[in-house]
């Protein structure tokens, strides 16, 4: 497996040679936070959740949540994967179907906490634990992706953070092998908005697409542990991505903030025109280039 690196170019996605050559990122929204990403010959999967409607995800400490939606693909229908990017180890992001049926030789890029358990308990030996701001680069047939772990906070209260698994956001930079990035994709992970996220925009200005985990997940006692519509729009305002793709909403019974709440708040603060309206099962074709228009189908 390639080794982690701290080498991050300041070139913005799309700058440098090769702009306008027809390369693009294809995004397939499978459901919840599970997204299939394709850039040329590279294929990555995020937060694999393939439970079916009516099945229960285990969230820890005896807490269960019932799935309300059906994944657009079954785990057996996945293409060859170059890596899995896992934000954290929760049952609606890494479920028992993923654990049993994913290829155990596929690299998994995740938090150090999740990596230890995946290697020792679940026998996914090609798992890399990335500390915040550390990255790893994967290459295939002349293209590459660098995945960098970013800060995230699953809960606001310190005592609750100690009970929940650590979570990471991630920046995925796609481009030619050895060259500057042409496409930057930010994935929030299950974070709430807090000031520690502001540094992301300083290090990685103007991401091409931000994939935001929403849903306003509410635990017993009223604790909210993922962004609701207002927080999601606020994070988009702070990070200022060119486009925004909302995911992780209306999939489980613990999710209490509907997509409509995010859309209304994004409109209110003037970001409505950046939202990519890609529903469960839909695909987005996003060509490289600052003025490229996404195609949803």
N, C-alpha and C positions, 0 to 999 in steps of 0.2 A: 504494500500500500504506500502511496506517496506520503512524504513526511510533512507535518505542519510547517507553515512558513509565516513570517510576519511581514513579508514583502508585499505591500499594497501600493499599486500605482495610483497617482492622483489624476490620471486621465479619466475623463467622464465616459460612461458607456456610450459608444457610438463615435467617439473621437478616434482619430488615427486612421491608418490605411484600412481599406476594405469596406468602408462605409458605402452602403448602397449596392452591395454585390448580391443582394437577394437573400442573405441569411436572416433567420427569424427564430423566435422562440414560440413554440407551440405549447399551450397550457390546456390540460384536460381536467376539469373540476369533477372529481369522482364523488365527492361528498364530504361533509364535516370539514376537516383540515387536510384531507387527502387530495393531493394534486399531482398529476403526472406531467413532467416537464421534458420537452424534447428540444434540443438545439443541435441541428445536424445529426451526427451519429451518437451524440450523448443523450442518455435518458435517465432521469432521476425521479424518485418518488418521495413525497413528503408525508409524514405522519400517517402510516398505513392503518386504516380503519375499515375493515370489510365485514363487520357485523351486519346482519340483515335487520330489516324493520321488525320490531317487536323483541329483538334480543337485548340483553342487558350488558352494559359496560361496567366493569369493576373500577371504581374510582378510589379505592382504599378505605380502610377503617370500616368495612362493611357497607359502605355507601355504593348503591347501584343506581344506574340511570338507563332508562329504556330508549332504544333508538326509534325515532319517528320516521326516518327516511330510509330509502334503499340505495346502496352504493351503485354508481353507474357501471362499475366493473366488478367482477369477482376476482379474488386474489389469483385464481387460476388463469385468468384472462390477461394478466399483465404481460407486457413485452419484456425482453431482456433488459435488466437494469444495470446501470453503472454504479449507482449508489442510492441509499435511502438517507434522507435528511430528517432526523427525528428531533422535534423540539423538546420533548420530555417524555417520561415514562408514566403515562396515564392510560387507562383502558379505552378511552375514546380516541387515542392517538397511536397506540400500539396494542392491538387486541389479540385475543387468543387465536384468531384465524391467521393473522400475520405471523405470530410466533410459530405456529405449526406448519404453515405452508409456504412462507417466503424462502427463497434459496439462501441457505446458511452461509454461502460463500460470497454473498453480495456485501460490499462495504457499507457500514452504517456510520453516519457522522452525527454525533449527538453530544450531550453533556457528559462530563466525567462520571457523574452519578449513574446515569443510565448505561454508560458504556461498561462499567464494572459489572452490573447485573446481567447485561446481555451476553457478556463474555463468559462469566462464571456459572450462571444459572441456565441461560437459554442456549448457550453454545454457539452464539454468533461471534466467531473468533476474529473476524475482520472488522471489528468495531473500533472507531477512533473517538476518544473523548476530547472535545475541544473546549479549552477554557476561553473566556470572553476575550475577544479581539484576536484570537488565534485562528489561522486558516489552514486549509489543505487543498491542494490542486489535483484534479483528475484530468487526464488527457485521453483522447481517442481519435485516431485518424485525422490528425491535424487541427483539432479544436480542443478547447479546454474549458473547465469551469473551476473557479476558486470559490470554496465555501468558507465563509468566515463567521465564527460564532459572535453573536451580538448580545448585549444585555437584555434581560427580561426579568419580570417580577410577577409571580403568579398570584400574589396577595398583597394587600396593603398593610395588614397587621403583622408585626414581627413574629408573634407567637404562631400565627397561622402559616406563615412562610416556613416555619420549622416543621410543619406537619405535611406540607405539599412537596412534591419532587421539584428540584431545581429545573428551571426552564430557560431555554435560549431562543433568541431570535437568530436570524441568519441572513447574510448577504451572499447572493450567488452572482458571480461575475462571469459571463460567458464571452468567449472570443477565440481568436486563432491561437494555437499553441505557441507559447513564448511571446505573444503580442499583447497589446492593450485590450481591455474589455470593450466589447461593443454593446453589451446589454447587461444592466444591473437589475436584479430582482431582489427585493426585500421581503422577507417573511417574518411576521411579528412574533410568531409563537403565542402561547397563552399568557400574554403579559397584560398588566394594567399600565396606564399612562403614569409615568413619574419622571422626574428631572433627569435621571440617569440615562434616559433614552435620547436626550438632546444631542449627545456626543455622536450619535449615529450620523446625523446630517453633516457634522463637521468632518468626519472621516470619509463619508461616502455621500457627497452632495448629489442631489437630483437623481435618485433612482428612477429607472424607466417604469417600473411597476412595483407597487407595494401590495402584498397579499396580507390582509389584516384578519386576524382571528377575532371574531366578535361574539355575539350570543348573550353577553351579560350573564354568564353562568353563575347561578346562585346556589350556595350550599346551605345545609341546615343552620339555623341561627341568623340567616339573612346575609351571610358573607358573599360578596360578589368577587369572583376570581378570574373573570375574563372581561374584556372591554365590552361595554354596551354601546349603543349607537352614538351617544355623545362623546364618549372617550375615543371611539374609533375615528370619528371625524376630527377630534382634537389632535390625535397622533398624525393623521394625514396632514393637518395644517402645520404641525411642527416639522415634519420630515420633508414636506413639499415634493412628493414624487410626481412624476408626469401623469401616471395613471394609477388607479386604485382598484383592486379586486377584493371584494368582501367574501370571506368564507367563514365556516364554523358558526353557523347560526341555524336555529330551528331544526337541528338534527337530533337533539336529546331533550328529555324532559327537564333537565336542570337548566336549560337555556331559556332565559325569560325575556330577552330583548330581541325583538324581531328585526329582520332586515329593513323593514320600512322605517324604523327609528333611525337607523344609520343614514338611509337615503334622505330623509327629511332634514337631518342635521347637516349633512354634506351640502345640500341645497342652500340651507340657511346661511352657511358661512362662505358660500361662493365656490364650493368644490364639486358641485354636482356634475359638471361637465367632465370631470376626471374619472368618474366611476365607470368601470367596465361592467356592463350588465350581463353577467355570465352565470346562469343558473346551474343547479345541480345537473350534472351530466353533459353540460355544454362545453365547447372548446373555444379557445381564443388563439388566433394566429396574429402574432405581433412582430412585424418586420423591424429590423434594426433601423435606427435613425430618429432624430428628434421630432420630426414631423410625421412619423409613421402612424397610420390609423389602424387600430386593432379591428380584426374581423371576428365576430362571434358567430358560431354555427353549431 
